[in-house]
Amino acid sequence: MSKYDACDITNWPITAPEYGGDDGKNWVGRPELADPSEKSQWWLFKPAKYGLMTLPGSVPGARYRRRDDHVEKIVSELADLIGLPAADVEVAVRDGEEGIISRNVAPKGWDLQPGNTYLSEFDGYLNCDVNDRPRNRVGHNVTNISKLLQGKPGPPDTAVAEWEALDVFVGYLILDAWVANTDRHALNWGLLDSNGAARLAKSYDHGSSLASGASETRLRQILESGVEGWSQRALAHRFEDGKKKTLLDVAWEGLQLSSGRAKEFVDRIGSLDRASWLGVLEGIPSMSEVAYTFADELLAANRKRLCDGNKRLE
């Protein structure tokens, strides 16, 4: 029996559709909910995704199962290991369809707005909530984010609630660098609002980490050539000029603009026993040996890069 056995949510009623993102999803709630309109009790069901192998000549090949759902659960658990606030995620199945459910990060009395909403007020910022999203996310940079978060605290009811929001956000960037999350665009992080009071929300939407879209054939190729080399090419292309910056570069930019307190998360990653993240990987239902080995080696390689970089900054 896996540690994270799937929760059957077939009988959970749909509370609302989710219009954000590229794929249609639904918010669901437990059948016993006293107040179905209470959004803090809603969970977003994200079904497993599938891709097509690419054959020579860019010819589409066989269909394969991606690992976005598994990865979203893994990263949620890894964030918990280092004390970083992230959305609660559970492995789930609905009408026989595999996936995960991610709990709404807006507590009762708070509304969530993506970073894009606030950054749109900055001069020169390119809105990314459009069908034809800009290739270069101009304006989505650490400088603007630091200005936006100035004077705001961390997520409510968390261990970092009294931290400066920027320090917590830099923690998210450090997590991204560790798990190779390449999708931290301005719709994948946000602020909470309650009667004009704003705070950073928990981190969410981590499904594009750990090379979740790569086929097992591709993962074997990366393992054969060496994960370390591949990890250095994880670019922050959801940020301004991100095609020229690694995820680690963006995390260091954040550390330099913040109070530096987020270095604690690098220290926590550095002090983790490898068995702790292996325990997370082992808990995922039906995780293949190649996906398990790749995730383990990538986490180890990126931890070394983070710790080596931290030493250079001291």
C-alpha positions as a printed Julia matrix, in Angstrom:
314×3 Matrix{Float64}:
   0.0    0.0     0.0
   1.36   3.41   -0.96
   1.79   6.13    1.63
  -0.37   8.49   -0.4
  -3.26   6.27   -1.46
  -5.71   7.94   -3.81
  -8.79   9.55   -2.33
 -11.91   8.65   -4.32
 -13.76  11.94   -4.91
 -16.29  10.58   -7.38
 -19.18  11.62   -5.15
 -17.8   15.08   -4.35
 -20.05  17.67   -5.99
 -18.61  20.32   -8.3
 -18.72  23.7    -6.53
 -17.46  25.83   -9.42
 -15.5   25.61  -12.69
 -11.95  26.94  -12.81
 -11.39  29.14  -15.85
  -7.7   29.85  -15.27
  -4.99  27.77  -16.9
  -4.83  25.97  -20.21
  -6.89  22.94  -19.21
 -10.46  22.82  -17.96
 -10.68  21.96  -14.26
 -13.33  21.97  -11.56
 -13.44  22.94   -7.92
 -15.03  20.25   -5.78
 -16.07  19.99   -2.14
 -16.76  17.22    0.32
 -20.39  16.06    0.23
 -20.85  16.88    3.92
 -19.91  20.56    3.51
 -22.31  22.64    5.59
 -21.76  25.66    3.34
 -20.83  24.77   -0.27
 -20.19  28.46   -0.99
 -17.28  28.58    1.51
 -14.31  28.65   -0.9
 -11.7   27.87    1.75
 -13.11  24.31    1.78
 -12.87  23.86   -1.98
 -10.34  21.58   -3.68
  -9.25  21.87   -7.32
  -9.27  18.53   -9.15
  -6.43  18.26  -11.66
  -6.61  15.13  -13.82
  -3.48  13.39  -15.05
  -2.13  14.74  -18.34
  -0.87  12.85  -21.37
   1.72  13.67  -24.01
   2.9   12.31  -27.34
   6.34  10.91  -28.0
   8.25  12.76  -30.72
   9.71  10.55  -33.44
  12.47  11.53  -35.9
  11.29  14.28  -38.2
   9.04  15.72  -35.46
   6.44  13.03  -36.17
   4.03  12.42  -33.25
   4.47   9.0   -31.7
   2.92   6.96  -28.91
   0.85   8.53  -26.14
   2.35   8.48  -22.65
   1.24   9.51  -19.18
   2.84  12.67  -17.81
   3.61  13.05  -14.11
   2.28  16.55  -13.38
  -0.17  15.24  -10.79
   2.4   13.08   -9.0
   4.9   15.93   -9.03
   2.4   18.38   -7.56
   1.95  16.05   -4.59
   5.71  15.52   -4.25
   6.53  19.23   -4.21
   3.79  19.93   -1.67
   5.4   17.38    0.66
   8.93  18.68   -0.01
   7.82  22.22    0.83
   6.44  20.89    4.11
   9.79  19.25    4.88
  11.5   22.67    4.83
   8.7   24.61    6.5
   7.62  26.53    3.4
   3.87  27.24    3.12
   2.34  25.48    0.12
  -1.08  24.3    -0.97
  -2.32  21.04    0.54
  -2.34  18.37   -2.17
  -3.79  14.86   -2.13
  -3.65  12.06   -4.69
  -7.18  11.52   -6.0
  -9.36   9.64   -8.47
 -12.7   10.8    -9.91
 -14.9    8.53  -12.02
 -11.85   6.34  -12.59
  -9.69   9.27  -13.73
  -6.41   9.69  -11.84
  -5.12  13.05  -10.65
  -4.74  15.2    -7.56
  -6.81  17.66   -5.57
  -5.23  20.92   -4.4
  -6.89  22.87   -1.62
  -7.77  26.53   -2.14
  -4.96  28.62   -0.6
  -7.35  31.44    0.35
  -8.43  31.02    4.0
 -11.91  32.0     5.11
 -12.36  35.76    4.83
  -9.62  36.19    2.23
  -9.72  36.48   -1.55
  -6.87  35.35   -3.81
  -5.63  37.51   -6.67
  -2.7   36.45   -8.88
   0.46  38.51   -9.0
  -0.42  39.42  -12.57
  -3.38  41.51  -11.35
  -1.17  43.75   -9.21
   1.84  43.87  -11.54
  -0.42  45.06  -14.36
  -0.33  48.47  -12.64
   3.45  48.7   -13.12
   4.76  50.68  -16.09
   5.87  48.45  -18.95
   4.46  45.24  -17.49
   3.13  42.78  -20.09
  -0.09  41.09  -19.0
   0.23  37.29  -19.18
  -3.47  36.52  -18.68
  -4.09  36.52  -22.43
  -4.48  33.81  -25.07
  -1.28  34.79  -26.88
   1.05  34.99  -23.9
   4.26  36.99  -24.4
   7.42  34.96  -24.93
   9.44  37.35  -22.77
   7.56  38.13  -19.54
   8.6   41.78  -19.43
   7.91  43.32  -16.02
   7.75  39.98  -14.24
  11.04  40.44  -12.47
  12.29  40.3    -8.9
  12.67  44.09   -8.7
   8.98  44.71   -9.42
   7.91  41.84   -7.19
   9.99  43.23   -4.32
   8.27  46.61   -4.72
   4.85  44.96   -4.77
   5.53  42.91   -1.65
   7.16  45.71    0.35
   5.54  46.1     3.75
   3.37  43.01    3.38
   3.61  39.92    5.6
   3.68  36.21    4.83
   0.72  33.84    4.5
  -1.67  33.91    7.47
  -1.8   31.0     9.93
   1.61  29.67    8.88
   5.0   29.48   10.55
   6.16  32.42    8.41
   3.09  34.61    8.92
   5.19  37.34   10.54
   8.01  37.19    8.0
   8.31  39.83    5.33
   6.42  38.64    2.26
   9.48  39.09    0.03
  11.56  36.74    2.18
   8.84  34.1     1.91
   8.53  34.63   -1.85
  12.28  34.19   -2.22
  11.75  30.92   -0.36
   9.42  29.94   -3.19
  12.16  30.77   -5.69
  14.59  28.61   -3.73
  12.06  25.76   -3.78
  11.72  26.26   -7.55
  15.48  25.99   -8.0
  15.55  22.79   -5.92
  12.72  21.0    -7.75
  13.31  22.62  -11.19
   9.91  24.32  -11.32
   9.95  26.18  -14.62
   6.43  27.6   -14.44
   6.45  30.34  -11.76
   4.65  32.85  -13.97
   2.58  35.72  -12.55
  -0.61  33.63  -12.5
   1.08  30.91  -10.45
   1.59  32.96   -7.31
  -0.62  35.52   -5.66
  -1.68  37.77   -2.84
  -4.53  37.41   -0.38
  -6.83  40.36    0.25
  -9.17  40.96    3.18
 -10.86  44.37    3.34
  -7.83  46.03    1.76
  -5.21  44.21    3.85
  -2.87  42.21    1.61
  -0.57  39.28    2.38
   1.37  36.79    0.29
  -0.51  33.54   -0.39
   0.92  30.07    0.04
   2.86  28.68   -2.91
   0.8   26.66   -5.39
   0.78  25.07   -8.86
   4.03  23.09   -8.84
   3.11  20.53  -11.5
   5.8   21.69  -13.93
   8.64  20.53  -11.67
  10.97  17.51  -11.77
  10.68  17.32  -15.59
   7.06  16.21  -15.2
   6.35  16.41  -18.93
   9.28  14.24  -20.02
   8.64  10.68  -21.16
  10.41   7.8   -19.47
  12.55   7.4   -22.57
  13.7   11.01  -22.16
  14.35  10.53  -18.44
  16.58   7.54  -19.2
  18.53   9.65  -21.69
  19.05  12.37  -19.07
  20.16   9.82  -16.47
  22.63   8.29  -18.92
  24.16  11.67  -19.82
  24.12  12.96  -16.23
  21.45  14.81  -14.3
  23.92  17.48  -13.14
  24.42  18.87  -16.65
  20.7   18.83  -17.39
  19.85  20.6   -14.12
  22.01  23.57  -15.03
  19.82  24.22  -18.08
  16.6   24.73  -16.08
  15.83  28.29  -17.13
  13.51  30.83  -15.52
  11.7   31.59  -18.78
   8.54  32.74  -16.97
  10.49  35.79  -15.78
  11.74  38.79  -17.72
  14.76  37.76  -19.82
  14.38  34.34  -18.22
  15.86  32.54  -21.21
  19.2   34.0   -20.11
  18.8   33.11  -16.42
  18.66  29.87  -14.5
  16.18  29.28  -11.7
  19.13  29.6    -9.34
  20.03  33.02  -10.78
  16.54  34.33  -10.04
  16.63  32.95   -6.49
  19.95  34.74   -5.85
  18.51  37.97   -7.25
  15.72  37.67   -4.74
  18.09  37.03   -1.86
  20.07  40.14   -2.71
  16.94  42.34   -2.75
  15.42  40.84    0.39
  16.58  40.83    4.01
  18.35  37.55    3.32
  16.28  35.61    5.82
  15.2   33.18    3.1
  18.7   31.67    3.25
  17.22  29.64    6.07
  15.43  27.56    3.43
  18.72  26.79    1.7
  20.12  25.69    5.06
  17.07  23.51    5.69
  17.43  21.86    2.29
  21.12  21.35    2.96
  20.49  19.69    6.31
  17.81  17.29    5.03
  18.52  13.61    5.32
  18.22  12.17    1.8
  15.94   9.51    3.25
  13.36  12.2     3.99
  12.72  13.02    0.34
  13.06   9.37   -0.67
  10.22   8.67    1.75
   8.09  11.16   -0.17
   8.96   9.6    -3.54
   8.27   6.1    -2.23
   4.8    7.18   -1.16
   3.62   8.02   -4.68
   1.36   5.3    -6.15
   2.77   3.47   -9.17
   5.86   5.67   -9.47
   8.23   4.01  -11.94
  11.83   3.18  -11.11
  13.2    5.58  -13.72
  11.01   8.48  -12.5
  12.0    7.71   -8.91
  15.72   7.6    -9.74
  15.55  10.78  -11.81
  13.74  12.73   -9.08
  16.17  11.53   -6.42
  19.26  12.43   -8.46
  17.84  15.79   -9.51
  17.0   16.77   -5.93
  20.5   15.78   -4.84
  22.17  17.68   -7.71
  20.12  20.84   -7.18
  20.68  20.72   -3.44
  24.42  20.76   -4.08
  24.08  23.71   -6.47
  22.01  25.62   -3.92
  24.43  24.96   -1.09
  27.49  25.77   -3.19
  25.9   29.02   -4.32
  24.96  29.89   -0.74
  28.58  29.55    0.33
  29.67  31.98   -2.4
  27.17  34.56   -1.16
  28.42  34.4     2.45
